[in-house]
Amino acid sequence: MPIPDYQTVMLPLLKLATDKEEHKVSDLAEQLAKHFMLNEQELKEVLPSGQAFVFSNRVAWAKTYLKKAGLLDSNKRGTVTITERGLKLLNTKPDRIDVKLLKQFPEFLEFQNIKNEAGEVNVAKTTSVSDLQTPEEILESAYQNIRRTLAQELLSKIKTSPPIFFERMVVELLVKMGYGGSLKDAGQATKYTNDEGIDGIIKEDKLGLDVIYIQAKRWTDQAVGRPDIQSFVGALDGQRANKGIFITTSRFATTATEYVKSITKKVILIDGEQLANFMIDYGLGVSPVANYELKKIDSDYFEE
């Protein structure tokens, strides 16, 4: 079954604590995984940042919301205990516990709303919370949308740039990714004419123990097919080279990707989407606008 959203987790999580005992959140997460019949693949699914597992993150936020509503309490790190309020709510036999239901509790309203200078809750300025996503998921989703838009803008710029600029740009990108050393010593774009199918050369390491040859195709919509890759491999043979990188602003046909898997030479294919993402990751052709640093409680500090 699909991974449940954090609100769907709330009721079964609270029910697991009805014995009034102290429970480790990690143990409750395991029981909830069995309750929702999640498989190993679903349990290993991570947020786009790769910093947290989706299900564990949703259990953590479900626990936080229940605590803020006074339904769960926590006497020590990583554990929860049900409160009298929590037991009383379960006695009403609710079909579901969600944000709408939790808004009956003033502590939860205070947690969800922004206060004015007088310390009063300003209902008109409530923070919007998705019915399906945790705050972290909302933030990551917004970030990915901004990143996708930026990647599209990057590709549009590159596609309208001169071919010689594109060839030099991909060498600069590879240097930023750690190949060679300085741009002056590590890589170069070959002459615009008579390049024999090679658009750039990059040292594999700072010592130049091996070199990697580059082919760069600044295409708009046409897919790079098998014949194009075969020509590049032929150019590698002419240089007695075994390693190459084929970069395009468009995409690769299935025949091209399958061909690369069948040859002994090491040829890496980078399409337009990957190219734009590498440029964002390594800060080429982009500049930062704002940084948002997420922080959490340092439990070790308070235990000293």
N, C-alpha and C positions, 0 to 999 in steps of 0.2 A: 504494500500500500504506500501512497505518497507520504513523505515526511510531514507530520502534522504541524500546523502553525502554532505559535506559542500560546495562543488563547485556548486552543483545543487541548493543550497539555495541562492547563490549570486544574480542571476538575479531577482527573485521575491522579494528579500529583497530590492534591489535598487529601483525597481519599486514602492514599497510601500512608498517610500520617495519622490516621484516626485512632491508632493505638496509644497516642499521647507520648510515645517514646521518642528519643532523640535519634534522628536518621541522618546518615551521611548523604549528601546530595548526589554523590557519585553512585551510591547504591540505588537511590531512587531512580536515577537516570537509566540504570540497567533494567530495573523492573518496568519502567515506562517503555523502554525499547521493546521488551517482550509483549507488553500490553498492546502496543501498536503494530506488532509483528513486523518490525523493521529488519531487513536483511543486512548482511555485512557491508554491501556496497552503499546502502543508504546511510548507515552509521558512519561511513568514512567520507561522506560528501562534505566538502568544505566550502566556506564562504569564498567569494571571488578573490579576496586578499590571501587566502590560504592560511590565515592565522587562527582559525577556529573551525571546529566541526559544526555543521548546521544544526543538527539535532541537539547537541550539548548546549549550544548557544541559546536555542529556544527554551530548553529546560531551565537554564540559568535565568532567563528573563521572566519566565512563568513564575519561578520562585521569587524573584525580586518584586514582581507586581503583587503577589499574594502577601509578601511581607509588608509592602507599603500599605496594603489594605488592612493590615492587622490580623490576617488569617493564619499566618505562620510567624514563628519567632525563631531567633537564632542566638543561642547562648555562647557558642564558640564557632570558630572558623570551619566552614564547609559542612555545617550541620543545620537542620531545621527541626522544629517541634510545632505541632499544631496548637493553636490558642483556643480559648473558650469561644471566641467569636467565630473561629473557623469551624468548630464542632457545631455551633448553633446554626451556621449557614448550611452545613451538610444535612442537618436535621430537617431542613425545609425541602430536601430532595430536589435540588436544582438540576435541570437537564444539561445546563452548561454554565461555566463560569467564564466571563469575558470582561473586557474593559467597561462595557456598559453596565454590567452588574456591579462591578467594583466601585463605580462612581457614587454608590449610596453611602460609602464610608468617607467621612471628612478627611481622614489622613491620606487617603488615596487621591482625593481631589487636590489637596495641598501639594502632593508629590507631582501631580500632572500639570498643574497650572502655574503660571508666572505671577508672582506678587508685585504689587505696585510699591511705591516708595513708602507708603504707610504700613506695608506689611499685610495688606488685604489681598485676598485672592481675586484676580481679575479674570473672570470667566471668558471675557471677550478675547483674551490673549492666550488661550489654551494651546499647548503644543499638540500638534496633530500627530496621531499615532495610527499607523496602518492596521487594519483588522487582521492582516496576514503576516506582516513583517515585524521583526524586532527593530529597535532603533538602530542597531548596527547594520542590519540588512538594508534598512532604508538609506542609510548613509552610503553604504557600498554600492547600492543600486544607482543612486544619484551620481556617484563617482564614475561608475562604468558608463553611464549615459554620456557624461561630459567627455570621457576619454574616447568613446566611439565617435562622437562629433568631431573632436580634435583630430582623430586619425583620418577621418574623411576629408577634413580641410587640408591636412598635410598632403594627402595623395593628390588632391586637386591642384595644389601649388606645384608639386613635383611634376605632374603630367604636363604642365604648361611651361616648364623650365627647359632650357636648351639641353640637348642630349649630353654635351660635354660636361655641363654642370652636374647632371645626374650621375655620370660615371665617377666624377671626383667626389661627389657626396657619399656614394656607397663605400668608397675607400676610407673616407673620414669616419663613417659610421663604424666600420670594422675596427679601426684603430681605437675608437672610443670603447668598443666591446672588449678590448684587451689584447688584440693581435699586435705583434711587433712592439713598438715603443712610441716614439714621437711620430707625428704625421710626416715629418721630413724624412725620417730614416725607415719607417715601418712600411709605408705603402706608397703606391703611385698609380696614377691613371695613365694608360698608354696613349700614344699619339692618336689624334682624332681619326686619322686615315691610316690604312695599311696596318691594322692591328691584328690581322690574322685570326679574328674571332675572339680575341682577348681584350677586355676593356680596362682591366686593372690588375695589379699585382700587390699582394700583401704578405708580409713575413708572418709565419705562424707563431713565432715567439720573438723575444727581444734580441736573441742571438742570431736569428735568421737561419736556424738549422734546416728549415724547409720553407717553401713558399706556396701560397695558395693563389690560384688564378681566378679572376672574376669576369663574369659576363653580366652586363647590365642592360636590360631591355625596358625602355620607357614607353610602354604601350598603354593605350587607353582601355580598350575593351577586349581586344583579341587575346585569346588564351595562348600561352606558350605550349606548343605541341611537342611530340616526340622528335620530329626532324630537327627542331631547334636545339634540343638537348644533345642529340646525336652529333650535330655540327660542333657543339661546344666540346664534347668528349673528343672529337677528332682534333680540335685545336689543342687540347691537353696532350694528346699523343704527340703532336708536333713539337711541344715543349718538353716532352718526356716527363710530364707531370702526372701525379696521381690524385691530386686534390683540387677541387674547384667549387666555387659558389656561384650559382645562377640566381640573379635577383631581377625581379620584374615588378612593375607597378600594377600589372593586371593579375592574372591567375594562371595556374598550370592545369593543363588537360590531364585527365586520368591516365592517358597513354604515356604522358611524360613522367608522372610520378611512378608508374609501374616500371617504366624502363630503367629509371635510376636505381630501383631495388634489384634489378637483374644484372647490373654490371659490377665489376671488381673495383673500379675507381670510386673514390669517395667524393660524391657530388651532392652538395646541399642546395635545396631549392627554397628560396624565400619569396613569397608572393607579396602583393601590395599590402594586404592586411597585416602580415607579419612585419613587413618593412616599417610601416607607420608605427606599430607598437614598439618596435626596437628603438625607433627615433625618440619616442616619448620616454621610454625607460632610460635611455642613455643621454637624454637632454640635447639632442641634435635638432636644430631648427625650431625649437620650442623654448619658452621661458616660463618660470614659475609665476603664478598669480597670487596664490595664497597657500599657506600650509596649516593644516588642522591636526594637532597632535592629540590622539586619544590616550587617556591615562586611566589607571585603575589603582585601587588601594594597595599599598605595600604592606602586606600583613606582617612580614618579618620586622618591620620598623616598630609596629605596635606590640610585638611580642618580646622585644628586647628588654 
